[in-house]
Amino acid sequence: MRTILAVLTVLLAVAPSAVADKRLPTLAGEIRPAMWGNGDGTEIMGGLDGTGRGDDFGHIRWTTWSSTEALGWGAAWDRCLNFRGRPCTYALKTRRLYLIKATRPVGDVFTHLVVGHSCWLFLGRRYGYAPVSCHTWRYP
C-alpha cells in the first residue's frame, strides 16, 4: 500500500511539469531543439560538441524557454561541398557562439527568430523560416 501511495505521489508531482511543457511555443516543431536549420541547409545552428557529419551538429545551449521568449547560445555550421559541388559534410564557421533569441509566439510557435545579427520570420509549417530585415521584419 505504501509503495502504491509513493508511486502516485511521484506521478502527481511530475504530471504538472509535463503538461506545462506542452503549452510552450516551439521552434521548428520542438521545445528546446538540439539544433536549428532554416530548412534548405544553408543556415544550421548547433553546438561546439558536434562533428558536422550526418545530423551531428551538436547541441544549442538553451538558457531560457518560456511562453514569451527563448534564449540560447549556438555555433554556426557551414555546408562543405565535394568536387562535384554536392554537400558532403558541414564544418564549424567559427568557434564563436551566437546568441539565439526566439520571440513573438503565435499559437504554438515562435514567429521571430534572431540568430547573431540575422533575423528570420516563420512563414508557416510548409515554408518554415525565411530571412528578413531585422528593422522591419519584412523581406529586404
C-alpha positions as semicolon CSV with decimal commas, in nm:
position;residue;x (nm);y (nm);z (nm)
1;M;0,000;0,000;0,000
2;R;0,282;0,241;0,086
3;T;0,453;0,163;-0,246
4;I;0,138;0,245;-0,443
5;L;0,094;0,568;-0,250
6;A;0,457;0,665;-0,312
7;V;0,425;0,596;-0,687
8;L;0,104;0,803;-0,709
9;T;0,271;1,090;-0,525
10;V;0,565;1,087;-0,770
11;L;0,332;1,071;-1,072
12;L;0,124;1,363;-0,948
13;A;0,437;1,569;-0,883
14;V;0,576;1,503;-1,234
15;A;0,249;1,540;-1,429
16;P;0,207;1,922;-1,399
17;S;0,553;1,993;-1,541
18;A;0,489;1,762;-1,837
19;V;0,159;1,935;-1,910
20;A;0,318;2,280;-1,876
21;D;0,587;2,191;-2,134
22;K;0,321;2,106;-2,394
23;R;0,184;2,461;-2,383
24;L;0,518;2,627;-2,451
25;P;0,582;2,760;-2,803
26;T;0,807;2,556;-3,029
27;L;1,093;2,626;-3,265
28;A;1,099;2,400;-3,571
29;G;0,833;2,186;-3,404
30;E;1,034;2,119;-3,087
31;I;1,076;2,267;-2,742
32;R;1,448;2,331;-2,676
33;P;1,572;2,168;-3,001
34;A;1,934;2,049;-3,010
35;M;1,986;2,218;-3,347
36;W;1,801;2,455;-3,579
37;G;1,810;2,475;-3,955
38;N;1,617;2,705;-4,186
39;G;1,501;2,412;-4,399
40;D;1,726;2,425;-4,705
41;G;2,052;2,353;-4,522
42;T;2,209;2,695;-4,573
43;E;2,170;2,805;-4,210
44;I;2,234;2,548;-3,937
45;M;2,289;2,628;-3,571
46;G;2,409;2,364;-3,328
47;G;2,681;2,343;-3,071
48;L;3,056;2,305;-3,042
49;D;3,010;1,940;-2,943
50;G;2,910;1,829;-3,296
51;T;3,117;1,670;-3,574
52;G;2,929;1,802;-3,880
53;R;2,887;1,451;-4,021
54;G;2,536;1,325;-4,082
55;D;2,300;1,500;-3,843
56;D;2,557;1,563;-3,569
57;F;2,558;1,941;-3,529
58;G;2,598;1,939;-3,152
59;H;2,355;2,097;-2,910
60;I;2,230;2,452;-2,869
61;R;2,258;2,556;-2,505
62;W;1,917;2,698;-2,410
63;T;1,930;2,924;-2,105
64;T;1,565;3,037;-2,109
65;W;1,249;2,888;-2,260
66;S;0,920;3,048;-2,160
67;S;0,581;3,122;-2,310
68;T;0,711;3,458;-2,444
69;E;1,075;3,403;-2,543
70;A;1,358;3,155;-2,576
71;L;1,727;3,240;-2,536
72;G;2,020;3,019;-2,619
73;W;2,376;3,003;-2,749
74;G;2,483;2,807;-3,053
75;A;2,754;2,759;-3,313
76;A;2,706;2,817;-3,687
77;W;2,778;2,531;-3,928
78;D;2,871;2,582;-4,296
79;R;2,799;2,331;-4,569
80;C;3,112;2,187;-4,733
81;L;3,091;2,078;-5,096
82;N;3,267;1,790;-5,266
83;F;3,444;1,822;-5,600
84;R;3,111;1,786;-5,786
85;G;2,952;2,071;-5,592
86;R;2,733;1,846;-5,377
87;P;2,712;1,886;-4,999
88;C;2,914;1,617;-4,825
89;T;2,961;1,739;-4,470
90;Y;2,950;2,053;-4,255
91;A;3,225;2,247;-4,079
92;L;3,213;2,500;-3,798
93;K;3,203;2,854;-3,935
94;T;3,386;2,972;-3,623
95;R;3,422;2,862;-3,262
96;R;3,241;3,182;-3,162
97;L;2,896;3,125;-3,011
98;Y;2,598;3,321;-3,141
99;L;2,302;3,441;-2,936
100;I;1,975;3,281;-3,048
101;K;1,658;3,465;-2,947
102;A;1,308;3,346;-3,037
103;T;1,012;3,578;-2,966
104;R;0,657;3,667;-3,069
105;P;0,477;3,336;-3,019
106;V;0,166;3,287;-3,231
107;G;-0,028;2,974;-3,147
108;D;0,229;2,712;-3,061
109;V;0,531;2,851;-3,249
110;F;0,781;3,136;-3,211
111;T;0,749;3,353;-3,523
112;H;1,051;3,586;-3,481
113;L;1,400;3,441;-3,457
114;V;1,725;3,637;-3,424
115;V;2,048;3,443;-3,481
116;G;2,351;3,662;-3,421
117;H;2,283;3,959;-3,649
118;S;2,042;3,787;-3,888
119;C;1,665;3,770;-3,848
120;W;1,421;3,501;-3,955
121;L;1,041;3,509;-3,981
122;F;0,821;3,199;-3,955
123;L;0,610;3,174;-4,272
124;G;0,412;2,864;-4,179
125;R;0,473;2,494;-4,141
126;R;0,508;2,443;-4,515
127;Y;0,777;2,709;-4,568
128;G;0,948;2,734;-4,230
129;Y;1,167;3,036;-4,154
130;A;1,283;3,292;-4,413
131;P;1,547;3,567;-4,375
132;V;1,405;3,917;-4,323
133;S;1,519;4,267;-4,230
134;C;1,584;4,296;-3,856
135;H;1,449;4,653;-3,856
136;T;1,110;4,595;-4,020
137;W;1,063;4,215;-4,001
138;R;0,980;4,223;-4,375
139;Y;1,164;4,095;-4,678
140;P;1,458;4,320;-4,769
